[in-house]
Amino acid sequence: MVTDTEFIVESISQGCVMLADGEFFIDRLVKYVGNGRIRWHVEFRGHRIELTTGQLKKQPTFRRKMLEQAGVLPPQCPGANYRRWVLDLRRNAIELPWRERPVDAGFSVDRLVGHGGDRWTVEYQGKAIKFTTTKLRRQTSFRKRMLLKAKVLPPRMDPVAYRKWVDWLIQNAAEVAPRAGDAVITEKSWLDDLPELGGWQDEAAPEATD
């Protein structure tokens, strides 16, 4: 089995960067609490490295995870110094509920299904989330609804990029043949199971979750 030292030496020989003292500064640490567990996300130069409390406390594991996922090797600290650094880091962490965990920029839905009459279903990892065309086209509503129903917060996109993405989804959407009786379903009855949408009318308000 490859030791930590052998792994690190091999990774550095393949082009990973070893940082010196004073060069390693993480952007922030986020503490996610919920579902009976705690997870930590170290944000570093656009990377998000997920760690358990035990992995964060152990310097060899922390350095290896940074090397694997961010391509950099933090400097080796004396054990006591590392422990003090981690304690200070944890005291200043930003705490968020686990359900608000963000996703990486590679976020994608499995498919969009059109039901006719301005109704859509976004399928994402086994879940079916209902939308009207208006709510689907509004990024604020889309992100809040995905967070509420799928427990995931899609990344914030440039408004123009979001519109292009939604237009592409709609153009490539699957269609479901209307069933008997669907013709009499009104938009109001379609939204009866979405009472939480009532608080999302002011789309111009800034988002608190970003």
N, C-alpha and C positions, 0 to 999 in steps of 0.2 A: 504494500500500500504506500502511496506517495505521501511523504511527510509535508507539513506546512512549508518548511524551508525549501524543500525540493520543488514544490508547486510554485512558490513565489519566484525562485530563481528561474525556473523554466518559463513562467509567464513574462518576466522581465526580458528574457532573451528573445521573446516573440514580439517585443515592441511596446509592452506596457510601461507606464511612466512611474519611476520611483520619486516621490516627493521628498524634499528636504525640510528640516525644521523651518517653520515660518511660512511655508508654502501651502499648508493644508488648512483650509477654512471651509467648513460646510455652510451652506446657505441657511438651512434651518432644520430643526428636528420636530416632527409632528408625532404626537402621541394619540393613537386611535384606541378608544375605549368602548367596549360593548361586547355582547354575546359571551360574557364571562371570560374575556381575554383582553390582553393589551398587546398592541403591535406598534412598532416605531418605524417611521419612514424618515430616513436621512436624505435630504435633498442636497445634491451636490452637482453643480455645473450642468443642470438640465437632466440629471439622472435622479431617479427615486429608488433608493435601496431599502427594502423591507427587512426588518430585523425583529426577533423576539427580544425580551428583556435580557435573557441569558446570553444571546449572541452579541448584544450591545455591550454587555459588561466584560466579555472576554476579548482582550485585544487581538490575539491571533485570529479569532473568527471574524472580528470586525474588519481587520486588514484584508483578510482573504475575500470577504464579501465585497469590499470596495474595489479590490483588484478585479474580481470576476465581472462585476456589473458596471463599474465606471472606468475601468482600465487604468486606475491609478493606485499606487501603494502608499498609504500614509506612513509617515516616519514612525520608527519604533520609539516608544516612550518608556521610561522606567515604570514599573508596575503601579507604584503609588501615584505617580503623576497622571497616568492614564485613568486610574480610578477617580481621581479628583476631577479630571476633565469630563468624564462621563456623568458624574453627579451634577456638576454645574450645567452640563448640557441638558440633562433631564429636568432640572429645576426650571430651566428657561424654555422648555418645549411648549409648542402650541398644542392644546388639547382639543380634539374633535371627536364627535361620536363616530363609532365604527361605520355606521350606515352612510356616512358622508365621505367614505374613502373615494378618492378620485381614480380615474383610469388613465392609462398611458395614451399618447397621441394616436396610437394605432387602433383606437376604438372603432368598432364596426358592428352593425346590427346583422342578424342572420338573414332577415328579409323583411320587406314591407308588403303587406297584403291589402289590396283594395276591396272594399265591400260595396262600392257604389254609394251614391247619395252622400258624398262628402265624408265617408267613414273609412278609417284605416286601422290596421293592427300592425304594430312593430313587434317582430319576434326577436327575442334576445335571450340566449342561453336558457331555452326551455320556457320562457315566460312570454305571454302575449299581452302587450300594452296597447290599449285603445286610444285613438286620437281622432279628432276632426281635422280637416285640412288646415283650418286656421291655426289650431294648436300645434300641429306638426310643423308648420312654416315658421312659428315663433320659437327662436332658440331658447328663450327663458322658460317657456312652457314645456318644451321638449325635455330640457335638462331636469326641471323639477319633477316632471311626471316619471322620468326614468329613475330618478332618485327615490321617489315614493314607492313605485311598483317593483322595480328591479333591484333596488338598493345599490345603485351604482350612479355616479355623477360623471357624465361625459365631459370631456375637456371643452373649455371655452374656445370657440372658433371665431375668426374674423367674420363679421356679418355677411360679407359677400361670399366667402368660402362656404359658410353654412347654407346660404340660399342655393348655391350651386350643388352642394351635396344633397340637399333635400330634393331639388329638381331632378337630380340623377336617380335618387331612390324612387321617386314617383314615376319617372319614365320607365324604370325597370321593375316596377311592382308587379307582384303576382295578383291575379284576380280570382275572386271566389264567386261562383255562380249564385245569384240570389235565390233564396229558398222561398217556398210558398209563405205568404204573409209578410215578407220583408218590405213589400211596397208600402205598407201602412205604418212602418216604423218611422217616427218623426225624430228630428235631431234632439228634441227635448228628452224623449224616452231613451235615446242612445246615451245621453249624458246623465241620466238619472243615477247611474252608479259612479259618477265622477263628481261628487259634491265638493271635493277639495278644489276644483277648478274655480269655484266662486271667488276665491281670494286672489286669483292670478290675473284679474282684469287689467291692472295697471302695469302693462308690459314695459313702460318707459322707466319705471323705478329701478334704481341700481340694485344689483344682486348682492346679498349679504354673504352668500356662500363662496364667492370668488375671492 
